[in-house]
Amino acid sequence: NFGFWLGAITLARNKPLKARQLELKQLLLDAYKHGRLTAVLPLVCKILEGVQSSKVYKLPNPWTTAIMALLAEIHDIPNLRTNLMFEVEVLCKHLDIALKDLKRSEHLKKITPSNTNDLSHQGRAAVEAASKVASRTAVESLHK
């Protein structure tokens, strides 16, 4: 896996992943906004597995803490696909971190996802129903 390899040659060897090369936090935020967490989240989790062998990047490293807080917030998304939740849980297990003990970031509250690809079938149906109701309400208010 590319993510595991990248984490092994950088983070595991205490070498940084520079933001201009690959900004993991921004990558996750963009993926959430555009409905691409299914592809991006497993990659980020595999990269972060390299933290296990690192002396520098283990928690409480601020860079690692910020990314783990965002992953915890993603994990808490209602109706998130099970495989995405599982990726975060497996990473926490590899790093000997209790998911419940991680502080949640508040980045996702500021972002409205443009599609629902990362939600389970029930989650997509709920979002579509809510958007139909909102559209109907907006049209009715225009006709008054």
Secondary structure, DSSP 8 states (H G I E B T S, - for coil): -HHHHHHHHTGGGT----TTT--HHHHHHHHHHHT-HHHHHHHHHHHHGGGGG-SSSSTT-HHHHHHHHHHHHHHTSTTB-HHHHHHHHHHHHHTT--GGGS----SGGG---S--TTB-HHHHHHHHHHHHHHHHHHHHHHT-
